[in-house]
Amino acid sequence: MSAAHERSVLPDARPASLVLRLTPDFALPFVQLARLDRPAGWQLLLAPCWQGAALAGLALHRGPNLWHLFLFLVGSIVMRGAGCTYNDILDRKLDAGVERTRGRPLPSGRVGVKAAAVFMVALSFSGLAVLLQFNPFSILLGIASLGIVAVYPLMKRVTSWPQAVLGLAFSWGALMGWAGVFGSLALAPVLLYFAAFSWTIGYDTIYAVQDSRDDAIVGIRSTARLFAGHTRLGVGIFYGAAALLSLAAILLVGAMDFRRLAIALVGWLAYAAHLGWQLSQVEGADAATALRLFRSNRDAGLLLFAGIAAQGWAG
């Protein structure tokens, strides 16, 4: 890694990551626009997709469709990249006023708006190619999410609840995972959607703790600022809702048969325990702790998915 490359690494990335070590200098701004150097975001976008696919498999007494899991993986990476590039284009002036984000490619001048827009379009078409592999209902459902994605970057300017809008978008995969199998929706995936919605508000509040001081200066609003001094209570309400709603989704699909759902319930307990551990650490957390807790939600999401998927594979 060259000296210039090393200086351009952003503060919330891991400098020793394989992606950064393999990225040539000319490509680094685009890797950063797509957040490939910070994989937690696409991992959290992917989790509800995989959970929805696993829930659909459980309803059919089988594991999740492996081809669908792969499509969701690719789709999450490219669409998160497109969404983040769009966000950075709109937020480039705000990002210049926040310590953690002023080094991003657009506010730092390392890439121009036109180049970023072309890159965003290319990623979007890649996501469309993935979406077209699903049934017609899922294609229309996926397109319907774009309206939420379009307005999300604007919400931090007008409401203290931009995390809720992010939750609406980031949780969409719970619906897509189910619809990809059945070509329709039902109550169980809707419950899982609202579980993921609540989970997203919780973990993105923790993420926003990093920027609370600078956000107040530049006028960015967030639940982290709204809950100031009561972060554990605020996040705890939404984490509690996430745990209860995901449990309701599992029990509904399994017809309340606790013996049949034993593995899924173990996964759910591990997920709930992980959320509880985060709550024990969050009050008064500094920026480094907040980032560590936020990133750990990858593991929380995988625990819930693994429990549901393993139950389906077990029959």
N, C-alpha and C positions, 0 to 999 in steps of 0.2 A: 504494500500500500504506500503510495507516494505521500510526501509531506502535505501537498495541497489537498490530496484526497482525504488524509487524516483530519485536516483542519475543517473540512466540509461535513464531517460526520455530525449528525444532529444529536442533541443531548439526550433524547429519549430512545436512541438506538443503541444496540450493543456493538461497539467498535470491532470486537473480535468475531462477529458473526460471519459465517461462510459466505453469505450473500455479499457483504461489503468487501470481503477479501478477494472475491472473484470478479467484482464489478470494475471495469475499466473506468478511468477518470471521465471520459466523455459521456458515459452512460449514467453516472452517479445521480445527476439531477432528476432523471426520469425514474430511476429506481426509487428515489426519495418521494417524488410526486405520487407514485403508486403505492408507497409505504411498504415496499418489498423488504426494506431494511428493518421494518417494525411489524412483524407478522401477527402480533396479538389481535389487531383489528380484523384481518380476514379470518382468523381462527374463531373469533367471537361471532362474526357474521355466519360462518359455516355451522357453528354448533346447533342453532335451531333447525337448520336444514336437515342435518343428520338425525337430530332428535325426532323431527317430524317423520322422516323416512323410517326410523326404527319403530315409532309408534304405529305407523301403517302396517309394518311387518308384523308387529305383535298382534294387531287386530286380525291378521290372517294366519296366525300361529306359525310364523316363520321370521327369519331375520330380515334386515333391510336389504333392498336391491343394491348390489355392489356397483352396478353400472351407474345408478343414480347417485350413489355416494361419491363416485369419481367426478361425475358431472357437476355436482354441487361444490366439490373441492375447487375445480377449475373456475367455475362461475363465481365463487366467492372471492377468489384472488383477483380476477380481472375486473369484476364489478366494484369491488372495494377500491381498486386502483382508480377506476374511472370516477367514482364518487368523490374520492379524496382529491383528485386533480381538479374536479369541478369546484369543490369546496375551497381549494387553495386559490383558484382564479378569483372567486368572489371575495375571499378574505385576505387578499395579499396586503392590503393597507392596514387592516387590523393586526395581522400577523407581525407586521413590522414593529408594532408597539409592545409586543409580548416577548419577554426574554427567551422563553423556550422555543418560540416559533420564528423569530426574526431571521434565523439562518436558513430557513426553508428556501427551496430553489427560486420561487417567484419573488418574495420580498427582498432576497439577497441579490437579485439580478442575474443569477446563474442560468436562468432560462427565461425566455420571453413568453408573453401571454399567447401569441399565435402558435408557437411550438407546443405549449402545454395543451391548447385546445385541440390541435391535431392528434396529439397523443391520447387525449381523453376520448376522441371519436374512435380511434383505432381500438382502444380497450372496449368501448361500448359495443362495437360490431363483433368483437370476440365473444362478449357476453351474450349477444343475440344469437350467435351460432350455437352456443351451449343451450340456450333456452329453447331453440327450435327442435331439440332432440326429444322434448317432452310432448305430452298430449295437448290437444287444442285448449282445453280448459286451463291447464297449467301455463301455457303460453300467455293467454289473456290475463291470468292472475299475476304473472310476473310483470307484464307491461303495466298493470294497474298500480304497482308499487312505485313507479317512476315519479308520479306526482308528489309523493311524500319525500322522495329523494331530492326533488328539485327545490322544495321549499325549506328543507332542513337548514342549510347554511345561513338562511336569513333569520331564523328564529332567535338566535342569541342576541339579536339587536332589539327584539320587541317583547320577549317574554323571559321570565326566569326559569322556564321549563323547556329549554331546547333538548334536554335529555329525554323528555317524553316523546318528542318528535323523532329523535334518533331511535327510540325504542319501537315506534311504529314501523320504521323502515328495517331495522336490524333484526326484528323478530319475524319478518315476512316469510323467512325460510321454513318456519314451523308449519305454515299453511302449504307451502310449495312441496315440502317433503311428503305430506299426506296426499295432496292433489296429484303428484306425479304417479302415484300408485292407483288411486281410485278415480281420478278425473272429476272429483267433486270434493266438497267439504262436509264436515260433520262437527258435532259439538266438541269431541275430544281434541282435534287439532286447534280449534278456536281457544279452548282452555290452555293448551300448550302455548299458543301464540301470546296470550295475555300473561302467562308465566314468564315467557322470554321478554316480553315488554317490561314487566316489573323488574326482572333481573337486569336488563339493560339500563334502566334508570338508576338502579343501585350502583352498578360498576362504573357507569360513566360519571356519576357524581363523584366517586372516588378519584377517577381520572382528572376531573376538573379541579380537584383540590390543589393540584400542582400550580395552577395558574390564577388562583383566587386574588392574589395581591395585584398582579398586572391587569387582570380582567376588570377590576374595580377602577383602575386608572383609565383604561381605554373605553370603558363602557360596555364590556361584554357581560351578559347576564348568564347565570347558571344556577342549578340547584345546589352546587357547592357553596355559592355565596348566599343563597336563600336559607340553607340549613346551618349557616355558620354558627358554631358553638353547640350545635345539636346534630352533628353529622351522623353519629351512631344511631340516633333515633330515626332520622330521616331515611338513611339507607336501610335500617332494620325493618321499617314498615314495608318497603318494597321487596327486600329479600324474603321477608315472611310471606308476602303475597306470592312471590315466585315459587317458593317451596310448596305452599298449599295448592296452588293452581296446577302445578306439574303433577303433584300427587293425585289430584282429582282426575286429570287426564289419563293417568296410568290406570287408576281404579275403574274408570268408565270403560276403557277398552277391555280391561280384564274382567268385566262383569262382577267386580268386587270379590273375586276369587283370590283370597290372600295366599293360599297354598300355591296356586298356579303362578302367582306374581312374585314369588319369594325373591328371585334374583333381581327383578326390576326394583323391588322395594329396597333391597340392599344398596343398589346404585343410587336410588333416591335419597336414602339416609346419608350416604357418603357425600352427595351433593349438598344436602341441607347442612351437614356438619361443616363442610368447607365454607359455606356462606356464614355460618356462625363464627368460625375462626376468623374470617375477615372482619366481622363486626367487633371482635375483641381487640383488633389492632388499629381500627380506623380513627377513633377519636383523637384529635390533636396530631394526626400523622403529618410528618414533613413530606416534601415533594418526593424524595426517594422512596419512602415507605408507601406513599399513595401509588406510585408507578408500579412498585412490586406487587401490591395487592391487586391492582387492576390487571396486570399481566397474569396473575394466578387464576383468573376466571377462565382461562383456557382449560385448566385442569378441572374446574367445577363443571363446565359444560360437557367435557369428555366423560366425567363420572356418570352424569345422568344419561348420556347417550349409551355408554357401555352397559349400564344396567338394563336398559330397555332392549338394546340389541341382543345382548346375551340371553335374555329371557325369550326373545323370539327364536333365536337359534336353538335354544333348549327344547322348544316345542310347547 
